[in-house]
Amino acid sequence: MKNTDVNKRSLEITRQYFDFLEKHIQAVLNDEVQEFMELNQIASELAVSHKHLTDTIQKVKGNHPCHFYDEKIINKAKEWLTQTELSIAQIARRFTYDPSNFSKFFKKWTGQTPGQFRKAEERRSAEQPE
């Protein structure tokens, strides 16, 4: 049962990477870990080289591992912006960012600042019938 492009080990590494990201991001947000790990640190935790991890995720998922790491952080940030009353600066700090860098990072990914996103989501939820 061997696919020519993606073998069983590649799928296992990919699954381990995504599982690790979920746990690691949650640990940062729960203040169990002080900062987000670098990709080479994650590779080490998964007992693979940085290059092997990068090549594997690229082959299996079609994007660099950092793309998915950032995407998961952005999705969590969106949840916090819509589901908490924390200020954008407080959210930025919980995500280990300086507030202005967080805004730039968020806008690069979404096309909106965190404040614009929060306001748009508030309008959207106010317009929906209950």
N, C-alpha and C positions, 0 to 999 in steps of 0.2 A: 504494500500500500504506500507507494512513494510517488509523490507529485514531483515532477521534474524541477520545478522552481522552489517549492516550499516543502521542506522535509519536516518530519515529526519534531525534531529538536528545535528547528526554527520556530515552529508554532509554540512549543513549550517556553522558549526564551521570550517570545512575544507576550504570552499569557503572564509569565512571571513579571515582566516589565510593567504591564498595565496593572497587575495586582499590587506591585510594589508602589507604583505611583499613587494609587488610591489610598493605601495605608499611610504613606509618607506625607502626602498633602494633608490628610486628616490629622496626623500627629503634629504637624506644624501649626495647624489651626487650633488644636487643643493645647498648645503651649507645651507639648511633650518634647518637641525638638525645636531648637532655636532658629534654624534657617533651612531653606531648601538646599538639598544636596546638588552637587554638580553631576553631570552625566557620567563622568569617569568614576565618581564615587558610587553611583548606582550600579554601574557595570561591575565594579569590584564586589559590591554586595550580592550581585547575582552570579558571581564567579565566572564572568566572561570578560574579555578585553573590551575596551571602549570601542575599538574598530569593529569587533565582531557584533557587539550590540547594535551599533549604528547601522552596519550593513544588513543585519538580520531584520531590524524594524523597517528599514527602508524597503527591503525586498518583500516582506510580508504585508506591510501596510501602505507602502507607497509614499511615505514621508519620513523625514528625519525624526528621531525620537524626541528631540526638543520641541518639535511642532506639537506633538501629542501632550507633552509635559505642560507647555504653555496653554494649550487648549483646555486641559483639565483645570488649571489654575484660573483661567478666565471663566469657565463654567461655574466653578465654586464661587468666584467673586460675584458673578451675576446673581447667584442664589443669595449671597449675603446682602447684596444691594437691594434685593426685592423682599427678603424675608426678615431683615433685622432693621432696627432703628439706629444702628451705629452710624456715626458720621463717616464720610468717605475717607477722611484721614485715619480714623480708628480702624476701618477695614484695611486700608493700605498697610498700616503697621502690623496688623494681625497676619497679613500676607507677607510680612518681612520687607516691605517696600517703603521707601521714602514716598510721601504722598504725591509729589510732582512726578516722580518716576512711575508710580503706579498709574497715574492718569495717562501718561504717555503710552505706557505698555497697553493699557486697556483700550485706548483710542486706536492704536495701531491694529489691534485685533478686531475691534467692533465698529470702528468708524465714528464712535461717540465717546465723549468723556464719561466717566462713571456717573457724574451728576445728570448728564443728558439721558443716559440709559435709565437711571432710577426714575426720573420724571416721566419719560416715555412709558415705562412699565406701570407707573402709578396711574397715568391717563388711560392706558389700555385696560387695566383692571377696573377702573371707575366706569368705563364705558360698557363693560360686559354686564348683562342682566344677571341677577342672582336667582 
